[in-house]
């Protein structure tokens, strides 16, 4: 399958900022005292988290692509070249495959 070069690496700074905002929001919404410093993440854990999220997203897109292909008219599948496996992915395809991907990860 084709992988876009832009998917090959995600910005660790962006993911780190998302983590920090989530941790801050959790701390502000919790009833516990916020006198503790926010959690920190080391470089190795951040790198693994970024890779995990990247692989999760790729798997979700691949499965949604398969779901989109399965929802096409079966009569047209004979005319379509078998190596061409790119379909238009809609939100309903992502919703259909998301529970399975979450359970697998």
Secondary structure, DSSP 8 states (H G I E B T S, - for coil): ----GGGS---HHHHHHHHHHHHHHHHHHSSS---S------HHHHHHHHHHHHHHHHHHHHHHHHHHHHTS-GGGGTTS-TT-------HHHHHHHHHHHHHH-
